[in-house]
Amino acid sequence: MKANELKEKSSEELTELLKTTRGELFQSRLQNYTNQLDDTASIPKRRKDVARIEGELRRRELESLAKSVKAALEAQAEAGSK
C-alpha cells in the first residue's frame, strides 16, 4: 500500500482498512507460529502497512488540531485588538 493511496481515502475508510490489516497481521503471525505460513515476508509488509495507515490518521488528526488552534489564536488576537 502506497502513502499516496492512503491520502485519497477518507478517515472512515482508513479506520476500516486499519482494522482489516491488523486482523490480517494477526492471522499471518498465527500461521507463522503454527508453520502454515508460506510467505513469511508478508508479516513485515503488513506491519509497515499498519504503520502507514496509523501515520496518515495521526497526520490528519494533527492538521485538524492545528487548524482549531490557529482559529483560536486569531480570535484571541482580534479580541485583544479591540
N, C-alpha and C positions, 0 to 999 in steps of 0.2 A: 504494500500500500504506500503510495507516494503522499508527501505532505501537501502537494497541490490538490490532490483529490480530496483530501480532508477539508481543505479550506472552502471547497464548493458545497459541502454538506451542511445541513442545519445542525443545531445543537442537539435536537431530539434524535436525529439520525446518528450523530456521533455517539450519543449515550447508548443507543441500542447496539451500535457496532462494537462499542467497548464491552458491553455485556456479552455479546456472542463471541468476541475474540478471547475474552478471559475464559469463557467456557471451553473453547477450542484448545486453549493453552493448558487448561486443567486436564482435558481428555488426552492431550499429547503426553503430558507428564505421566499420567496414569498408565498409558500404553507403553511408554518407555520403561517404567518401573516393572511392568509385567512382561517385558521383552516382546511386545506385539507391535512396536513402532518401527517401521522400515526407514522412514526419513527422519533421522534424529536432528537434522538441520532445521526442521520446522519449529522446534522449540525456541531457539534464539530469534527466529524470524517473527514468531508470534509475540515474543516479549518486546521486540522492537516496535511492532505494530501497536501494542498496548501503550507503550511509552509515547509514541507519536500522537495517538488519539488523546491521551491524557494531557499532553503538552498543548495541543490545539484547544482543548476545552479550557485549560488554565489561561492560555493567551487571551481567549475571548472573555473570560471572567475578569482578568486584569484590565482589559480595554474598557469594559463597561464600568468598572470601578474608577478608572482614571477619568472617564467622561463625567461621572457623577461628582467626583472631587473637583474637577475643573469648573463645572457649573456652580458648585457651592462656593468656590473661591471667587468667581466672577460676581455672584450675587452678593457676597460679603463685601467685595470691593465697591460695588455700586451703592450699597447701603452706607458704607463708610464715607463715601464722597459726598453724600447729601447733607 
